[in-house]
Amino acid sequence: MNGAATPEPKAASTSPTPQVPLEWRFSQVFGERGAGEDVQDVDIISTIEFNKSGHHLATGDRGGRVVLFERTDAKDDAPRKEAEKADYSISRHPEFRYKTEFQSHEPEFDYLKSLEIEEKINKIKWCQGTNGASFLLSTNDKTIKFWKVQEKKVKKICEMNLDPSNAPANGSPAGNNMVGPSTRIPNGGFLRPGGPPLLRLPVVTSQEISLAANCRRVYAHAHDYHINSISNNSDGETFISADDLRINLWNLEISNQSFNIIDVKPTNMEDLTEVITCAEFHPSHCNTLAYSSSKGSIRLVDLRQSALCDTHSQLFEQHEAPGSRSFFTEIIASISDIKFSKDGRHILSRDYMTLKLWDVNMDSGPVATFQVHEYLRPKLCDLYENDSIFDKFECCQSGDGLQVATGSYSNIFRVFNCGAGGSEVTTLEATRNPTRRQIQNPARPARSLSSLTRVVRRGAENTGIDANGNSYDLSTKLLHLAWHPDENLIACAAANSLYMYYA
């Protein structure tokens, strides 16, 4: 079945079927840039996040604004007979519409440290909604805010007591031209001779719906260094915020107090060797969180062990091959993003050159390694000179755990198959024609993730200018992307434009 030697009957019945590569299509774009149009720095998207159901999407930008989108092709809205006939995974075109936007953060100035605090939104996290209202957390470098976005109905009143066209001139009955003992007027009242119409109750004729965003709480003055990540707990009551040296635990209802649960700051700052780069709660175990470091390691922490989690329960790191260390080794090993899989079994991490998948039950090394832009390795010196080597790329994983994705330069992103039966990689460009740079390079069949052996899966092995033989552009980089929690739908940011693709 999978192209290997003829197996025993028992093995044939349990062997997985190779997965067919996904065919990605363009869905829609918001804020598309015209030819030759300059992009303002404040309009560049800095974070993307789907909510738990995938019906809403939020983006933050460098101007401190949060923009919300909602899905308009929800499956639940279709009639049952139509739903039975249609194949949504193929024929339905996922569509989102602009919902609202609000100013989350403003530029500030720390007079104590003489430091400017920019308004850029670093992270957005959706919280559990209630009574039709949406709740989300947004943060810049120093301050976290808790927002409530809710629809409000604005009632329009008419059928008032007096119609201006029939009102007496100058407020005097003498100006009324009505004749007879009683005259009907358009609003249903009657004019008495020489007087105004009888009083009537106003009538509501229509209701307009407007969206209002209210800041419910502000969590401030808890971080000395720049906040790099926030993460909601599965208990629905707490969340964490992480900076370079500390991770704090907050209660959503209490904004003036937090608990420092992880502190890696040394007594002497000259002894500092690594910093925290990202932190995230386990999707279902409220006592477990993971955080990554600039040395390429991931630590799993159990909050039940102690109030201050100085020690970790598990350490995930890849050991260097003898003689392979260079000046850039530690720089490119720094992890810029980590994500738990939906079931919490795996952790996906992104460093500068690779995407790694870790099994939480196996800390000897990653179960899969994906080369993102190996063609840049000979250019590390140039990348260091122009600071591109410090770019922080994000990563994401599909809800079924079979696909992972991350961005690269020239506004491209790559989707890797990490399921059983193959290791395809698809290269897509954030344009209306995403497959222009597409490269699919099937390698030898790979083992399932349950295998205890490590599998190194390489994408494009081309040694040319870039993976497609084209010149790469370091100024156009796709740093931020998010995968729909249940469907094969990816949202990614190219400067100020939000692109969506489905398969």
Beta strands, then each sheet from edge to edge (+ up, - down):
strand 1: 25-30
strand 2: 45-50
strand 3: 56-61
strand 4: 65-71
strand 5: 96-103
strand 6: 108-110
strand 7: 115-117
strand 8: 123-130
strand 9: 133-139
strand 10: 144-158
strand 11: 183-184
strand 12: 190-191
strand 13: 203-219
strand 14: 229-232
strand 15: 238-242
strand 16: 246-251
strand 17: 254-263
strand 18: 276-281
strand 19: 288-293
strand 20: 298-302
strand 21: 314-316
strand 22: 337-340
strand 23: 346-350
strand 24: 354-359
strand 25: 368-371
strand 26: 395-397
strand 27: 403-407
strand 28: 412-417
strand 29: 425-429
strand 30: 455-457
strand 31: 481-483
strand 32: 489-494
strand 33: 497-502
sheet 1: 1+ 33- 32+ 31-
sheet 2: 2+ 3- 4+ 5-
sheet 3: 6+ 7-
sheet 4: 8+ 9- 10+ 13-
sheet 5: 11+ 12-
sheet 6: 14+ 15- 16+ 17-
sheet 7: 18+ 19- 20+ 21-
sheet 8: 22+ 23- 24+ 25- 30-
sheet 9: 26+ 27- 28+ 29-
end
